[in-house]
Structure formats: C-alpha cells, structure tokens
Amino acid sequence: MAIIINSNEYPHAPYPEPYNKLKISQNELKEFIKHSVDQNKQSFVIFGANWCPDAKFLEAVMQLPTVKNFLKKYVNILNIDLGNYEINMELLNFFNSEIRDGIPRVFIMDNKGLNINVDSNDAMRKARELTTQEIFNYFQKFIA
C-alpha cells in the first residue's frame, strides 16, 4: 500500500535549485552506488539542471516531509548537473548510451546497485504535469 502525502504538504515556489555545476567522474558515480550498496540502501541518480522547471519541481516534491522522511530510510540520492548539456553528459552513458537530452532523468538502483527503472528513467521529464502523489508513488513502487 502506498504512503499518502499529507494534504497540507505541497511544494511552494520558489523551488529548490539542487544542481551546483560540479563535474562528477564515473569513478565518483560508481563510488556513490557502491557506498549505497554497502549501506544496504538504494541509489537514486538524478540528472538535471537548475534552469529546468521540471527538475526544480521534482526536487521540491522530494523535500516534502513525508517524501523526504520515507526516502532517507531507504535511498541515497545524487543530483548530477548537466548544465546546458555541456557537463557530465558522459555519465548518462553509464546508464543508457542513447540518451542525448531531456531532463530530469531519474535512475533507480536496487540495494545491489542494479538499475531497476531503465525503461522509465524519463518519467519525471514532465514532473510539473504530475501530482505530488503520482511522483511519490513512482518512487515507492521501486523501493524494495
């Protein structure tokens, strides 16, 4: 059964800007996933940029108390900045070599480090068209 977001929880503008223009190496990405596995947690790797309203709305939903408290028990999250598609693009190849654009992209790994949402990693590209509950439900269905 899905956890329901409290009716008084809703993201309010201005939305957070979680992307910091840092260059991330493939080794750092692998270390992040390994660290999550070592903690018996799942990894969420989210590619986005602060210019993207869907990426910012997604982050705002993830900061809602019900969502945040649920995720912190089971998941480690890494936000990777793609800037204007000029930084960290090679890291998309780690998951899918055919992706060239479209953010946010959310890659979810199980607690063994295996990607479990390869077919729906683009589900949040239209986050603003989803309800906060639909976003939360998407995440919940992948939590082991």
Stockholm file with secondary structure:
# STOCKHOLM 1.0

chainA/1-144         MAIIINSNEYPHAPYPEPYNKLKISQNELKEFIKHSVDQNKQSFVIFGANWCPDAKFLEAVMQLPTVKNFLKKYVNILNIDLGNYEINMELLNFFNSEIRDGIPRVFIMDNKGLNINVDSNDAMRKARELTTQEIFNYFQKFIA
#=GR chainA/1-144 SS CCCCCCTTCCCCSSCCCCCCCCCCCHHHHHHHHHHHHHTTCEEEEEEECTTCHHHHHHHHHHTSHHHHHHHHHHEEEEEEECTTTTSSGGGHHHHCTTCCSCSCEEEEECTTSCBSCGGGTTGGGGGGGSCHHHHHHHHHHHCC
#=GC SS_cons         CCCCCCTTCCCCSSCCCCCCCCCCCHHHHHHHHHHHHHTTCEEEEEEECTTCHHHHHHHHHHTSHHHHHHHHHHEEEEEEECTTTTSSGGGHHHHCTTCCSCSCEEEEECTTSCBSCGGGTTGGGGGGGSCHHHHHHHHHHHCC
//
